[in-house]
Amino acid sequence: MRTLLVGTCFRNELSSPYSGSQFTQVDGLVVQPGTGLPDLMGLFDRLVSGLFGRGHPWRVRRGDYPFASPGFAVEVACPRCGPGCDECEGRGHVEIGAGGMLRDDVLTAGGYDPDRVVGLSFGCSVERLMRLTHGLTDIRELLVNDPRLLEQFDHACLPVGPSEKGTDRP
C-alpha cells in the first residue's frame, strides 16, 4: 500500500508566526515488503531538494511519535539564518516534518503481518513549507482569505473557467 493523505488539522494551542492552530497536513504511508529506513531517508532528501534546492543541508533528529519507532524529525538548515534569527532561535536548523517506521502493533491493527511487511510514515504541514520557501514571516497570513496574498504565488494558481460539466468553478 502506498497512500498520500491531505487534510485540515486543528491543534489546541495558540497560533504564532511560526505555527498555527489550524493547518493542512500531508501524511504518507508505505506498507510493503523490503522497504526500510534508506527509503525514508531518500524520500526526505527528495523533499528537501525539491523545496529548498539540491544540496540544501538537512538532518534527522530522533523523535518520539505514537505510531512510529524509530521516529525522526526532519530539519533543514535555516533558510533565513543570521544574527538574532527568530526563525530558528539561533539553532541553525528548523523542523519541516517527521516520519518513521510504523510500529508492529499499528501494522497489525491495519490488518498487516509485521513479519511480512514494513511500514513507513511521514508528514508535514503545507503552510509551514510555504512560509519557509516563499519568505512569509507569519504563517497566520495564509488563513486571512486575502486574494492579494495568493496573487504572489502565480505559479500555483489554477486557471478559472468552465468545468467539464459546464458550471463555473468557484
N, C-alpha and C positions, 0 to 999 in steps of 0.2 A: 504494500500500500504506500502510495505517495500522495500527500494532500497538502494544500495550502488553504488556510482559513483566515478570513479577514472579517473583523467586526469591531463595533464600538464598545469600549470598556469604560467602566467608571470605578474610581477609587475614592474611598472616604478619606480624603486628605485635602489640604489647602493647595490651590494652584500657585505656581511660581513662574518666573520667566523661563525656567528650565524643565519643568514637568507639570503636567496638567492632571486635573481630577477626571477629565474626560479625554479619551484619545482613541485612535484607531490602531488596533493591534493586528499584526500579521503573525500567524503561527504556522509552522510547518511540521509535519510528521513524516517520517520514512520508516517503514517496518518491512524488513526483508532479510533474507539470509546473506551473510557475508559483508554486511556494511559495518562500519566502525568509526572510531574517532578520526582517522585520517580523512574520511569522507566529510565529517562535520567540519573539520578544520579547513578543508578545501572549499566548502560552502561559505564559511566565514571569509576566507580570502577573496572569493569572487564578489561577495557583498561589499567588502571594503574597497576593493579595486574598482568596482562599478560605480560606487558613490563618491569616493574621495580621490580616485586616480591610482593607477598602477604604482606599486611601491610605497604607498602611504603606510607608515608604520602602524602596526596593530599588535595586540596581545590578548591572551585569555587569562583570566583570573578565576581560581576555583570559587564556586558559589554553591550555596545550598538552596535547592529548589524541591518542592514537594513531589514532583513526578520524575525527576532525573537524578541519576547518580552514576558517574560523576557529572556535576553540573559546572558550567562555565559562564562567566560574564565576558562579553566581547568589548574590548576597549580600543579606541583609536587614539593616535597622537592628537592632542587638542588642536583643532583647525584654527583657533583664534589666539593661541597662547602668546603671552607677552607679560611684562611686569604687572603684577597685581591682577592677573586674569581671573575674572569672575566665573568664567565657564568651567574651568577645571579646579579652581581654588588652589592653584599652584602645584597640582599633582602631575600635570603634563599629559594626562590621558582622560578621556571621557567615555562612559559606557554607552554603547549604541544598541545592545541587545544581549540575549542569553541563549543558551542551549545546553544539550547534554544527552546522555544515553538514558533511554527510558528504563525505569526500574522494572524488575521482573513482575512484581505484583500489578503494575499498570498494564503490561503486555497481557498477563493472564486475564485481567478484568476486561480487556478488549477482545478476548477470545483467541489470543495467540499463544503458542507454546514457546516460552523463552529459551528452550533448548534448541529450537529450530530457527528462530528469527532474532534479529537485533532491532531495536528501535532507537531512532534519533529524534529529538525535538529541538526546535529553535523558534525564537520570536523576537519581535522588535516593534517599536512604536513608529508609525509613519510620520507623525508630527515631529517627533524628536529628530528623525533623519532629515526631514525637510528643513527644520530650523538650523541644523548644523551645516547642511550642504548648500543652503541658499542665503545664509547670513542673517537670518531673522534673530533679533535679540530677545524676543518674548514669544514663547510658544502659544500664549493665550491669543495672540493676533490671529491665529488660524481659526478661531471659533467665533469671531465677531461678525461673520457673514457680510463683510465688506467686499464687493466685487473688485475694488481697486487693488486689494491685496492679491487677488488671484491673477490680475492682469500682468503682474510681473513674472508670472510663470507661463508665458505664452506658448512654450513648447509642450506644456501639459494640458492645454485647453483642447477640448473636443469640439469639432465643428457642430454648430447648431443648425438643424434643418429638419425636414420631414423624416419621420421614421419609416420603416418598411411598410407599416400599416397605414401610412398616410396621416398620422396625427403628429403634431409638433412635439418635440421633446421640451421639457421644462428648461 
